Amino acid sequence: MLRFLIRRLLMMIPLMLGITLISFVVIHLAPGEPTDMQTQLNPETGVELRERLRAQYDLDKPLLVQYGSWLGRLVQLDFGKSFSQDHRPVGEKVLERLPITIGINLLSIAVILLVSVPIGILSATKQNSGFDRLTTVFVFIGFATPSFWLALLLMDVLGVRLGVLPISGIKSMGHEYLGPLEQWLDTLRHLILPVFVSAFGGVAGFSRYMRSNMLEVVRQDYILTARAKGLGERAVIYRHALRNALLPVITILGLSVPGLIGGSVIFETIFAIPGMGKLFYDGVMMRDYPLIMGILVIGAFLTLVGNLLADLGYALADPRIRNA
């Protein structure tokens, strides 16, 4: 198991280098520069000031030189300073927002697993029943519904018309004057809509994956043997079939981490949540290269860690993988 873990960790190094290089080149190929945001709206600025700003931000150097300089700072865990007016360190700005994004994504993953796994098991064990047909309709709706449209619809119905849930931020005005329990409940109410929107499509997809895996597993010979020996249906399903049916789901869960992190940009912007996704959106609009690269690196690292955890979960569930 240790050798398996070391092998996976070593594979992360070239992957991170490739991700950072491609990301660095792509964001610099996009039209516009940070200097444009500071000079185009000011009629008194000229070419000389623009060139001075480009030199200040090292934008006048060749792209590979800029990347090498940035990579040298990254090795020292220095993401540089933001090009925004506050010029704060990128790491400091990201660390302020990162816990919110990670918390929402962890809640989304928990909701996806807690809802989709039981739905998939029941759909497989009650194939072609009314429940199975109902969940099939739910899956089609989940796949077809755009997350931004669902978020706006829920904001309009539950927030504006009915007024039962808040539609922006993660805290109400006067949050600091509430008691500990009231503060926790206030934050929970603010998170209901973002977590639901983030998890909605995932629940639909994972329940379908779970159903198809369970249907394949329950037809295996060892399941027939277990039933022939007189084991109860609950023991056959939950002790023997479920563990093997979860293997592909674990892999897909690791691969879904990038989608969840990328989706944070959408729902954090819509719900005005001060997370990493909202910070990334603001950075893109301002052409803040150090901030964009810092968030991309952290997002890529979290994605690779998610895939590593999926590999470890796969290895723990299947001894053939860790002994390979």
Buried (B, 14 or more C-beta within 10 A) or exposed (E): EEEBBEEBEEBBEEEBEEBBEEBBEEBBEEEEBBBEBBBEEEEEBEEEBBEEBBEEBEBEBEEEEBBEEBEEEBEEEBBBBBBBEEEEBBBEBBEBBBEBBBBBBEBBBEBBBEBBBEBBBBBBBEEEEEBBEEBBEBBEEBEEBEBBEBBBEBBEEBBEEEEEBBBEBBBBEEBEEBEEEEBEEBBEBBBBBBBBBBBBBBBBBBBBBBBBBBBBBBEEEEBEEBBEEEBEEEEBBEEBBBEBBBBBBBBBBBEBBBBBBEBBBBBBBBBEBBBBBBBBBEBBEBBBBBBBBBBBBBBBEBBBEBBBBBBBBBBEBBEEBBEE
